[in-house]
């Protein structure tokens, strides 16, 4: 039986964290830049529900949702974004470069797949029962290193689930102006089976990811999952050339948090929101009160 309340709490935790982050960014508390996953929360929650303790997760510049879905601490993440010593990486990694347990993120487009390939090669060579989850975006398909890595991943039959989150826009460039042909066919050209999923439903993502993860574990070979998703926020903090009416329509049709929330009773949904908002606000205030100046 599907636990919609649990799904909603996980989705809403990411939404609450990043909404507060954006609300407070203009105050100057957070140095540098940041990239949120508004609208893409179901991908993180659904896919990483399959991760085991020994597995490796490799994320990209849009990594907060993946980190939180992996089980990361909101307080430590806020502190990291503030550049404080109490952060996940002592305040030196910032918004894009995290390492905690078996979680790694990197802001270099395409470089994450190279990291994932190397880690999967090491796990396979050591005969450990672990697989690698790699998250990438549609904009990354313009990087040559991606295809070099796909060749080796397939040639060496590495245990990786590659998750392509196609939000249809790379910073300000629509995907149809930058990516020719079929995205799934790009993986298949290297002999990597690719599954296409067009949904913002966390249950559908979890079921598809579960099937593919089991195949990766059983066969010790790669699989790809291409998820059609929607970036409801800006690329980073304000640059969005899209027609506001189109974005508003995406909020109405492609919001994964609202989609699951509609399946709950009003009282239950409000109680979850209140509990999560209080926890996230407390995490923010705790990080803000931590000693040490931003790095």
N, C-alpha and C positions, 0 to 999 in steps of 0.2 A: 504493500500500500504506500502510495506516494505521500510523503510528509511535506505538504505545501508550506506549512508554517516554518519548518526548518529551512527550506529553500528560500523563503521570503526573508528570513532573518539574515542569511548569508549574503543575499543580494543587496538588501537594504544596508547592511554594514558597510559594504563598499561604496554605495551611493552616499550614505551619510558622511563617510570619511572624506570623500572627494568633494562633496558639496561644501563642507566646512573649509576644506583646503582652499577652494576657489574664493570663498567668501572672505577669508583672512589674507589672501595673497597680496592684495593691494596695500596692506598695512606695512609691508616690508619685512615681516617676520621670516618669510621663506626666501632665501637668496636664490639667484639663478632662475631657472624656468621649471615648468612642470607640464606633464601630459596626462590627462585623465582618461578613464575608460567609461565615461557616461554612455550608456546604451549597449555596452559590450560586456556587462557584468555576467550574463548567463554563460558566456564562453569560459570564463575563468572558473566559475563555480561548477559548471557541468563537467568540464574536462578534468579538473584537479580533484574531483570526487573520486577519481580512479587512482590517484597517486598513493603509493605505499611509502613507508618510512625510508626504504633504501633507494627509492627512485630519485632521479635528478630532474629538476625543472629549470629550463632556460627561457628567460623572458627578454623583453626589449625595452625601449624607452617608455612604453605605456605599461608600466609594470606594477602599479599599486594594487590593481585588482587581483593580479596573479599572486602577489605576495600575501595579501590578506586571505585569499581563498586557500592558499597553501597552509595557512595557520599562523602567519606572521602577526606580531604584536603591534596594534595601532599606535601605542605610545612610542615604541622604539622607532616606528616609521615616521611619525611626526617629528621626533627629535632628529632623525637623520635629515629630513627635509629642512629643518631649521639649522643644520650644520653643527649640531651639538655633540659633544663627546659621548653622550648617552645614547646616541642613535645606533641603528642596526650595524653600521660600519664605522662607528666613531665620528660620524658627521662628515666624512671625507668622500662618500659616494654620492650623496645627494639624491635627487629624484630618479635618476636613471640607472645608477650603478649600485646594485645591492648584492650582498652575499650573506645568506643565513642558512645554516644547515646545508641541505642540498639544493638550495635555491640560488640562482645566479641571474642577474640582468645586466644588459649592456646597451648603451645608446647608439652603438655603431651599427647601422643597417647592414644586414647580411652577415655581420661578424658573429651574430648569435648562433647561426646555423653551423658555422665552423666550430664554435665552442661545443655545441651539442654533438656534432659528429665525433669530435675528439673524445668527449666524455663517454659516448656510447661505445666507441672503439675500446676504450680502457675497461669499461664494465664487461664487455664481451670477452676481451682477452683474459680478464681475471676470472671469468666464469662465475660472475656474481649474478644473482637473480634480481637484476635491476634494469629498468628501462629509462629512457630519457623523453621528456615532454619538451618540445620546442615550439614557442609561439612566435609567429612572424606576421607582418602585415602585407597588404597588396603592393604597397610602395616598394617593398624590399625586392620584388621580382625584377626590378631594374638593375640589380647588383650582380655582376658577373660571378662573384664568389659563391652565390647561391647555387649556380649550376655546376660549378666545380664540386661543391659539397654534395649535391644530389647524386652526382656520378659516383662518388666514393661511398656514400651512404648505401646506395643500391648495390654497387660492386662488392662491397664487404658485408652486405646483409646486416646492417647495424640496427639494433633494437630502439628505434625512435618513432614516436608519434609526432609528426609535424602538423601543427595546427596553424592554418592560414586564416587569419581574421580579416576578411575582405570587407572593410567599411566603405569602400567605393571612393575614397578620396585620400590622396597622399599629401598631407599638409594642405595645399590649396589646389592640387591638380586632380581632377576626376580620373578614376581608374580607366574609363573608356578612352581617355586621351593619352594614356601612358602604357597600358598593358594590351598587347595584341593577342588575339586568339583566346583559347580556353585556359583558365588557370589550372583546372584539374588535369588537362592534357599535358601541362608542363611537367607534372610529377610522373604521369604515366609514360612519358617519353623516356624516362630513365628506369622504367620497370617498377615504379613505386605505385601500388594501388592507391587511388584517391577517391574519397567519398565526398559528395557534395551535399551540403545542408543549408537550407534557406529558412532560418527561424530565429526568433528571439526568446523561444521557450526553453528554459533551463532543463526541463525534464527531457525534451527531445535531444538537447545537446548531450546530456548525461548518458542517455541510452545509446546514442551513436558512438560517443567516446568510449563507453564501456565495451561495446562490441569490438572496436578497433584495438583498444588496449589489450583485450584478451588475445587477439590475433598476434599482436607484437610480442607478447609474453610467450605465447605457445610456439610461434614460428621463429622467433628471434630474427625478425626482419622488419623493415620499415613500413609504415602506413602513413597516409596523409589525410587530413580532414580539412576541407575547405568550407568555412562557415560564412555565409552571407550575413553580415551584421550591419549595424548602423551606429555611426559616431554621432551622438546627440549633442556633444559639446564641441568646442573649438579645437583646433589642432593642439594648441598649447593654452594660452591665456586670453586670446582675443582675436586672432586672425582667422576669419571665416568668411570666404567670399560667396557662400551659398545664399540663395534667396531665403530670407527668414520664413517665408510661407512654406517652403519645402522642409525646412528644419522643424517647423511646428507640426507638419504632417508626420514627420518621423517620430516625434514625441508621442503623437496620438496612436500610431500604428506599430512602433517598433521598440517600445520601452519594456524591457524584460522585467523590471521591478513592478511596474504597474500590472503587467500581464499576470504574474503570479498573485499579486495582491488582490486582484479581483476574485480570486478563488477562495479567499478567506472571509470570515465574518468581519464586519466593520470593527467590532470591539476588539477582536483578536489582532487585526491589522494595526490598529491604533496603539494597542499595548506593546506590540513588537517595536513599532516606530519609536515610542517613548523610551523603552528600555535601551534600544540601540543608540538613539540620539544622546541619551545621558551618558552612556559608556564612551561614546566617541568624543563628546565634549570633555569628559573627565580625562581621557587620554591626551587630548590637545592641551588642556590646562596643566597636566602633569609634565608634559614635555616642555611647555613654555617656562615652567618654574625650575627646570633642571639647571644646575650650575654649569658654567662654562660658556664662553662666547662662541658665536658661530665661527667655523673654520674658514 
